[in-house]
Amino acid sequence: MRKINSLRDFRKFCPQEYRDASKQGFIELICNEMNWILPKNYKQKPKGYWDVFENCFNEALKHDTIRKWRKSSYTSYRRAVKHGWIGQCTKHMIFIGRHQKGYWTKERCIEDALNYKTLAEWRKNGLSSYKIAVKNNWVIECCKHMKYGGRKKGYEHSKEQCIEIASKYSNLTDFRKHNKKIYKIL
């Protein structure tokens, strides 16, 4: 059995008990009883505090993304979701994350790919559009504008020849599997 020597250990090793104690407002009492140091920034909110729109909204204003808000003040975030205030609380935030299903059309994938000079750069920085293009076999069309990786030692194919070879395959997986060198060049 682990010995719990601090509030941090209590939260880490007994998360359910910690949540229950927190909900009941017993954290300060437990720290006093166990001679644990209560963190300076720890302030127990009164019961129902996050059930008030203004409190959740003011907490959300401290953050520029939903992820940061959720990480910093999970309880206020969850209450905003529960009460249906999430839209109002996040209007000022930057959207980072997933697009809605069906967002990535062939045209949008091509448009996104235009932001990158190479396939590797697109794969690294535009992963969601890249994955959809791979899934739907649009990669060759999306990459027409991209720079050719150049000739590798002992490999004498032009960009056009590589594209012609790649177009013989119905999907990117087969192309990569059977022509690794050409795949790396493109």
C-alpha positions as CSV (number, residue, x, y, z in Angstrom):
1,M,0.0,0.0,0.0
2,R,1.3,3.5,-0.9
3,K,1.9,6.0,1.7
4,I,0.2,9.3,1.0
5,N,2.3,12.2,2.2
6,S,0.7,15.2,0.5
7,L,-2.4,16.6,-1.1
8,R,-0.8,15.9,-4.5
9,D,-0.3,12.2,-3.6
10,F,-3.9,12.1,-2.3
11,R,-5.2,13.4,-5.7
12,K,-2.9,11.1,-7.7
13,F,-3.4,7.8,-5.9
14,C,-7.0,8.3,-4.7
15,P,-8.7,10.3,-7.4
16,Q,-12.3,9.3,-6.5
17,E,-11.8,10.0,-2.8
18,Y,-10.2,13.3,-3.7
19,R,-13.1,14.3,-5.9
20,D,-15.6,13.4,-3.2
21,A,-13.7,15.4,-0.6
22,S,-13.5,18.3,-3.0
23,K,-17.2,18.3,-3.7
24,Q,-18.0,18.2,0.0
25,G,-15.5,21.1,0.7
26,F,-13.2,19.0,2.9
27,I,-9.9,19.6,1.2
28,E,-8.8,22.3,3.7
29,L,-9.9,20.2,6.6
30,I,-8.0,17.2,5.4
31,C,-4.9,19.2,4.9
32,N,-5.1,20.6,8.4
33,E,-5.8,17.2,9.9
34,M,-2.9,15.5,8.0
35,N,-0.5,18.4,8.4
36,W,-0.2,18.8,4.6
37,I,0.6,22.1,3.0
38,L,-2.3,23.5,1.1
39,P,-1.1,25.1,-2.2
40,K,-1.1,28.9,-2.1
41,N,-3.3,29.1,-5.2
42,Y,-5.8,26.5,-3.9
43,K,-9.2,28.1,-3.3
44,Q,-12.2,25.9,-2.7
45,K,-15.2,27.3,-4.5
46,P,-18.5,27.2,-2.6
47,K,-21.0,24.6,-3.7
48,G,-22.9,25.7,-6.8
49,Y,-20.3,28.3,-7.7
50,W,-19.9,27.0,-11.3
51,D,-23.7,26.7,-11.7
52,V,-23.7,30.5,-12.3
53,F,-23.2,31.6,-15.9
54,E,-21.1,34.7,-15.0
55,N,-18.6,32.6,-13.0
56,C,-18.1,30.1,-15.9
57,F,-18.0,32.9,-18.5
58,N,-15.4,34.9,-16.5
59,E,-13.2,31.8,-16.1
60,A,-13.5,31.1,-19.8
61,L,-12.3,34.6,-20.6
62,K,-9.0,33.8,-19.0
63,H,-8.2,31.3,-21.8
64,D,-7.8,31.6,-25.6
65,T,-8.6,28.0,-26.4
66,I,-11.1,25.4,-25.2
67,R,-8.2,22.9,-24.5
68,K,-6.5,25.4,-22.2
69,W,-9.7,26.3,-20.3
70,R,-10.6,22.6,-19.9
71,K,-7.1,21.8,-18.6
72,S,-7.0,24.8,-16.2
73,S,-10.5,24.6,-14.8
74,Y,-12.2,21.4,-15.7
75,T,-15.1,21.9,-13.4
76,S,-16.1,25.2,-14.9
77,Y,-15.8,23.8,-18.4
78,R,-18.0,20.8,-17.5
79,R,-20.6,23.0,-15.9
80,A,-20.7,25.2,-19.0
81,V,-21.3,22.1,-21.1
82,K,-24.0,20.8,-18.7
83,H,-25.9,24.0,-18.7
84,G,-25.6,24.7,-22.4
85,W,-23.4,27.8,-22.1
86,I,-20.4,26.4,-24.0
87,G,-21.2,28.4,-27.1
88,Q,-21.4,31.7,-25.3
89,C,-18.4,31.0,-23.2
90,T,-16.1,30.1,-26.1
91,K,-17.1,32.8,-28.7
92,H,-13.8,34.7,-28.0
93,M,-11.6,31.5,-28.3
94,I,-9.5,30.3,-31.2
95,F,-10.8,27.1,-32.7
96,I,-8.1,24.4,-32.8
97,G,-9.0,20.9,-33.7
98,R,-11.2,18.8,-35.9
99,H,-13.4,19.9,-38.7
100,Q,-16.9,18.6,-39.0
101,K,-17.5,15.4,-40.8
102,G,-17.7,16.0,-44.5
103,Y,-15.6,19.2,-44.4
104,W,-12.7,17.9,-46.4
105,T,-13.9,17.7,-50.0
106,K,-11.5,17.1,-52.9
107,E,-11.4,20.8,-53.7
108,R,-10.6,21.7,-50.1
109,C,-7.8,19.1,-49.9
110,I,-6.3,20.5,-53.1
111,E,-6.7,24.1,-51.7
112,D,-5.0,23.0,-48.4
113,A,-2.2,21.2,-50.3
114,L,-1.4,24.4,-52.2
115,N,-0.1,25.8,-48.9
116,Y,2.8,23.3,-48.9
117,K,5.8,22.9,-51.2
118,T,6.4,19.2,-50.7
119,L,4.4,16.1,-49.9
120,A,6.4,15.6,-46.6
121,E,5.6,19.2,-45.5
122,W,1.9,18.7,-46.3
123,R,1.8,15.4,-44.4
124,K,3.5,17.0,-41.4
125,N,1.5,20.2,-41.2
126,G,-1.9,19.4,-42.8
127,L,-2.4,15.9,-41.6
128,S,-6.2,15.9,-41.6
129,S,-6.5,17.0,-45.2
130,Y,-3.6,14.7,-46.2
131,K,-5.3,11.7,-44.5
132,I,-8.6,12.4,-46.3
133,A,-6.8,12.8,-49.6
134,V,-5.0,9.4,-49.1
135,K,-8.2,7.7,-48.1
136,N,-10.0,9.0,-51.3
137,N,-7.0,8.6,-53.6
138,W,-6.7,12.3,-54.3
139,V,-3.0,12.7,-53.4
140,I,-1.6,12.8,-56.9
141,E,-4.1,15.5,-57.9
142,C,-3.4,17.5,-54.7
143,C,0.4,17.3,-55.2
144,K,0.6,18.4,-58.9
145,H,2.0,21.9,-57.9
146,M,4.5,20.5,-55.4
147,K,8.2,20.5,-55.9
148,Y,9.7,17.3,-57.1
149,G,12.2,15.9,-54.5
150,G,14.9,15.7,-57.2
151,R,16.8,12.7,-58.5
152,K,18.2,10.3,-56.0
153,K,21.5,8.6,-56.6
154,G,21.1,5.9,-59.1
155,Y,17.5,6.8,-59.8
156,E,16.9,8.5,-63.2
157,H,13.1,9.2,-63.5
158,S,11.6,12.5,-64.3
159,K,8.7,13.9,-62.2
160,E,6.3,13.1,-65.0
161,Q,7.5,9.5,-65.2
162,C,7.1,9.2,-61.4
163,I,3.5,10.5,-61.6
164,E,2.7,8.2,-64.5
165,I,4.0,5.2,-62.4
166,A,2.0,6.4,-59.4
167,S,-1.2,6.8,-61.3
168,K,-1.2,3.0,-62.1
169,Y,-2.0,2.2,-58.5
170,S,-5.5,2.5,-57.1
171,N,-4.4,3.6,-53.6
172,L,-1.4,5.1,-51.9
173,T,-0.6,2.1,-49.8
174,D,0.0,-0.1,-52.8
175,F,2.1,2.6,-54.5
176,R,4.2,3.0,-51.4
177,K,4.6,-0.7,-50.9
178,H,5.7,-1.5,-54.5
179,N,7.6,1.7,-55.4
180,K,9.3,3.0,-52.2
181,K,11.9,5.0,-54.0
182,I,9.4,6.9,-56.3
183,Y,7.1,7.4,-53.3
184,K,9.9,9.0,-51.3
185,I,10.8,11.3,-54.3
186,L,7.2,12.5,-54.7
